[in-house]
């Protein structure tokens, strides 16, 4: 009931148009949303036969033998570990965005997703930390797509949740030549001053 109450408060908070400024909740929630989208992508690939495993199996096999993941409670444990990992990974991702700005946030999410794939999937497979092995090339390709989905959705959710003032503003400085600067100053002269200047020149002449 407490979880439902917290979700309801968050929904009302967003409905009022208020945004968050605390980095840790933004990163955690953004990572959680991205992880759920990643799982949805993975389930689609699994049902179509393009992927061999789910991320609950990958995460659960770090602690348990793969054959034990056929039991529902063990599989659920793997899913919880996967959601926690994805949510926590959102925190450093948001800190990067907070320092570099939200410009090109989809590209930043894609880079971070590929980095996560290399460290959490590829490297752990090679080191034997993940005992649920995969063998087909198309499974590896689908996991890359899944991590891209994670990066895209996570950064999009973070931008949506965040107050715009917490991001550094991009400063576009236009370099003007002396002639362009002189012209721009002339264009900014009030009409009244220009008229008086012309009248004074006529009287002097």
ZIVENLIN-V550325 format. One record per residue. RES is the residue in one small letter. PSI is psi in radians with two decimals (* if undefined). Layout:
# ZIVENLIN-V550325
res=RES psi=PSI
res=RES psi=PSI
This chain:
# ZIVENLIN-V550325
res=x psi=-0.64
res=x psi=-0.67
res=x psi=-0.76
res=x psi=-0.67
res=x psi=-0.69
res=x psi=-0.71
res=x psi=-0.71
res=x psi=-0.72
res=x psi=-0.71
res=x psi=-0.71
res=x psi=-0.78
res=x psi=-0.65
res=x psi=-0.80
res=x psi=-0.56
res=x psi=-0.57
res=x psi=-0.06
res=x psi=0.18
res=x psi=2.55
res=x psi=2.80
res=x psi=2.67
res=x psi=-0.17
res=x psi=2.16
res=x psi=-0.70
res=x psi=-0.87
res=x psi=-0.66
res=x psi=-0.84
res=x psi=-0.74
res=x psi=-0.83
res=x psi=-0.69
res=x psi=-0.74
res=x psi=-0.64
res=x psi=-0.80
res=x psi=-0.73
res=x psi=-0.65
res=x psi=-0.70
res=x psi=-0.71
res=x psi=-0.67
res=x psi=-0.73
res=x psi=-0.69
res=x psi=-0.76
res=x psi=-0.76
res=x psi=-0.70
res=x psi=-0.70
res=x psi=-0.80
res=x psi=-0.64
res=x psi=-0.74
res=x psi=-0.51
res=x psi=-0.02
res=x psi=0.17
res=x psi=-0.37
res=x psi=2.52
res=x psi=-0.56
res=x psi=2.85
res=x psi=2.87
res=x psi=-0.39
res=x psi=-0.63
res=x psi=-0.71
res=x psi=-0.88
res=x psi=-0.72
res=x psi=-0.53
res=x psi=-0.18
res=x psi=-0.62
res=x psi=-0.56
res=x psi=2.75
res=x psi=2.50
res=x psi=-0.62
res=x psi=-0.39
res=x psi=-0.23
res=x psi=-0.03
res=x psi=-0.31
res=x psi=2.44
res=x psi=-0.75
res=x psi=-0.59
res=x psi=-0.68
res=x psi=-0.70
res=x psi=-0.68
res=x psi=-0.75
res=x psi=-0.69
res=x psi=-0.70
res=x psi=-0.75
res=x psi=-0.69
res=x psi=-0.77
res=x psi=-0.69
res=x psi=-0.76
res=x psi=-0.84
res=x psi=-0.64
res=x psi=-0.76
res=x psi=-0.62
res=x psi=-0.35
res=x psi=-0.41
res=x psi=-0.91
res=x psi=-0.52
res=x psi=-0.76
res=x psi=-0.63
res=x psi=-0.61
res=x psi=-0.80
res=x psi=-0.61
res=x psi=-0.56
res=x psi=-0.59
res=x psi=-0.21
res=x psi=2.90
res=x psi=0.04
res=x psi=2.41
res=x psi=0.70
res=x psi=-0.49
res=x psi=-0.70
res=x psi=-0.75
res=x psi=-0.69
res=x psi=-0.67
res=x psi=-0.76
res=x psi=-0.76
res=x psi=-0.65
res=x psi=-0.75
res=x psi=-0.67
res=x psi=-0.72
res=x psi=-0.68
res=x psi=-0.77
res=x psi=-0.68
res=x psi=-0.74
res=x psi=-0.46
res=x psi=-1.08
res=x psi=-0.87
res=x psi=-0.75
res=x psi=-0.52
res=x psi=-0.76
res=x psi=-0.61
res=x psi=-0.16
res=x psi=0.25
res=x psi=-0.55
res=x psi=2.06
res=x psi=-0.16
res=x psi=1.75
res=x psi=2.59
res=x psi=2.65
res=x psi=-0.39
res=x psi=2.58
res=x psi=-0.63
res=x psi=-0.48
res=x psi=-0.75
res=x psi=-0.68
res=x psi=-0.74
res=x psi=-0.58
res=x psi=-0.58
res=x psi=-0.78
res=x psi=-0.73
res=x psi=-0.75
res=x psi=-0.53
res=x psi=-0.73
res=x psi=-0.74
res=x psi=-0.82
res=x psi=-0.78
res=x psi=-0.88
res=x psi=-0.69
res=x psi=-0.87
res=x psi=-0.62
res=x psi=-0.75
res=x psi=-0.67
res=x psi=-0.74
res=x psi=-0.68
res=x psi=-0.69
res=x psi=-0.40
res=x psi=2.56
res=x psi=2.27
res=x psi=-0.40
res=x psi=-0.25
res=x psi=-0.19
res=x psi=2.49
res=x psi=2.44
res=x psi=2.35
res=x psi=2.28
res=x psi=2.02
res=x psi=1.84
res=x psi=2.16
res=x psi=2.17
res=x psi=2.10
res=x psi=2.52
res=x psi=2.80
res=x psi=-0.66
res=x psi=-0.76
res=x psi=-0.64
res=x psi=-0.67
res=x psi=-0.72
res=x psi=-0.75
res=x psi=-0.61
res=x psi=-0.67
res=x psi=-0.64
res=x psi=-0.38
res=x psi=0.00
res=x psi=2.21
res=x psi=2.61
res=x psi=-0.67
res=x psi=-0.74
res=x psi=-0.66
res=x psi=-0.69
res=x psi=-0.76
res=x psi=-0.68
res=x psi=-0.75
res=x psi=-0.69
res=x psi=-0.71
res=x psi=-0.69
res=x psi=-0.66
res=x psi=-0.70
res=x psi=-0.71
res=x psi=-0.69
res=x psi=*
